[in-house]
Amino acid sequence: MEQQSVSAHPDPSRIMQVGMGFWASKALLAAVNFKLFTSLAGTSKKAKAIKDELHLNTTDRHVYDWLDVLVSLGFLKREGLLENAAYSNNADTEMFLDENKPSFIGGILKMGNNRLYQFWGNLEQGLLTGKPQNESKDSTNMHFFEDLYQSPEKLREFVNAMSGIQGGNFMTLSKKFDFSKYKTMADIGGADGFLSCMIALQHPSISLTTYDLPPVAPLAEKKIAKFNLTGKIKVESGDFLKDAIPSAEIISMGNILHGLNEATKLELIKKVYDALPENGIFIAIENVIDNDRSNNTFGMLMSLNMLIENGDGFDYTFNDFAKWAKDTGFTKTELIPLTGPASAAIAYKS
């Protein structure tokens, strides 16, 4: 009876909400890009003050519209109305979108605004061709990541994005997984070393290494120093697809496997298996898609983002991970939910 009732009264609101969802997305991305939430950290301001501070030259009415959209979406709080309104952050934006806090996750949103927003306009072309739709789309001689690592500004934005999307997951993993049984850990593709920093703060007895390409090392050293962990985390450089990777009792990767095609995923997992000692473990921190492929929308959208970025990279289910782990020699797997759509897929070597 309930299904008949629903079908008897079709409602287009969900279609419009998702179909025009880029309106809301851009309102939030613009706020992050303008550092609105950083400006409002710990305080409240009227729209006129915000307009002046952000150098907005549109009408007062449109500034009210933009700020009130952020109120209606739940990102800002407001007391009063229009010219009398005072705006402030809500708990989430105060914690995660203030650039001066270590919990800032806005790096991925900045990259979304500056890069991915335009490239997602080419999703249809990506689906038709199976080819990347990012900076490398119109050139046969340039690969995005090769260009990325030659540009300090682009590299910094990308690394900040990776820390932003994984920050909460790293903090959660450091508390939910029992690292006390292990003496050594290497984070492969560790970017700025944020995961190693989170582990070091919670488990100071473990010896940690963060490993990534040479241009990333200065960013890792800077992040490590920011957490007063210089000398406690080793920074090593290399290409995890071409070079030997560090051996440790735990080898971790955050958002690495999903950027690769299946054959390369298997090659890398086998490389990890060979580098682990007996009873070692492999931890992959990703937006692991639910096995029914019906709930983790963000994970599946991230997989489409890998089409945009890499062409043949894709996100995966836990069943996929368990099969690859078994095929490469691991004997046991488990899944630990982290924050939001993310999980830690773990494989044990015995």
Residue, then its C-alpha position, 0 to 999 in steps of 0.5 A: m500500500e505504501q509503494q502505491s501511495v508513493s507512486a500515486h504522488p510523484d515528487p520532482s523535488r529530489i530530481m531538481q535538488v540533485g540535478m541542480g545540485f551544482w548551485a549549492s556546491k558552488a555556494l559552499l566552494a566559493a565560501v571556502n575559496f573566499k576563506l569565509f569560515t576562517s574569517l568567522a572563526g570564533t566570532s559573528k559578523k554582519a553581512k556588510a562587514i563580510k562584504d567589505e572584508l571579502h571585497l564583494n562588489t555585487t549588491d547587498r541583496h545578493v550577499y544576503d542571498w549567498l549567506d542565507v543559502l549557506v544558512s539554509l544548507g546548515f553551514l552558517k548560523r544567523e541571528g536577525l535578518l538582512e542588514n540586521a543579521a549576524y552570521s557565524n559558523n556552525a560546529d562543523t564549519e568551525m571545526f573543519l573549514d577554519e584554515n587555522k585549525p589542524s582539523f581543516i579539511g578544505g584542501i579537497l574543496k579548494m581543489g574541487n573548486n579550482r580544478l575538478y569543478q570544470f573537469w566534471g563538466n566533461l563526464e559524458q565525454g569520459l564515459l564515452t571514451g574512457k579517457p581522462q578529462n583533466e589537464s591531460k585531456d587535450s595533450t598526448n605528451m602531458h600526464f597530469f601527475e607528471d605536470l603536478y609534481q613539477s609545479p610547487e603550487k599545484l603540488r601543494e594544492f593536491v597534497n592539501a586536498m589529500s590531507g583534507i579528504q582523509g584527515g578525519n579518517f586518519m584521526t579515527l584510524s589512529k584511535k580505532f585500530d590497536f597499533s600497540k602490537y606493532k613496532t614499525m609502520a610505513d605509509i606508502g604514498g604518504a603525501d605530507g605525512f599527516l597519517s604518520c603524524m596522527i599515529a605518532l601522536q596517539h602511539p609514540s612508541i611506533s617507528l614511522t616512515t612516510y614515503d612519496l615522490p621526492p618533490v613531496a618530501p619538503l611538504a612532509e617535513k613541514k607538516i611533521a614540524k608543525f606537529n612537533l614531531t621532527g625526528k620521530i617520523k622518517v621521510e623517504s622518497g621514491d616511486f612506489l610503482k617503480d622502486a622498492i618500498p620500505s619494509a615494516e610490520i604495517i604498510s598503509m596507503g590512503n587513497i592510492l589503490h583507487g587511482l589504479n587499474e585492476a592489474t596495477k592494483l594487484e601488482l602493488i598489493k603483491k609488492v606490499y605483501d612481499a615487503l611485509p614480514e610474517n604477521g604483517i598487515f596492509i591497511a588501505i584507507e579508501n571510500v570503500i563501496d558497500n558490497d551491494r553498491s547501493n549506499n556509498t554514493f560518495g564512494m561511487l562518485m569518487s570512482l567516477n572522479m578517477l575516470i575524470e583524473n586517470g581514465d582507468g582507475f576506480d574505487y572498489t568494494f570490500n569484496d573486491f579488496a578481499k579477493w585481491a588480497k587473497d589472490t596475492g597471498f594474504t590469509k585474512t581481511e577485515l573492514i573498519p568503518l572510519t568517518g562518513p563514507a570511508s573505511a580501512a580495508i585491512a589484509y593480514k599476512s600469516 
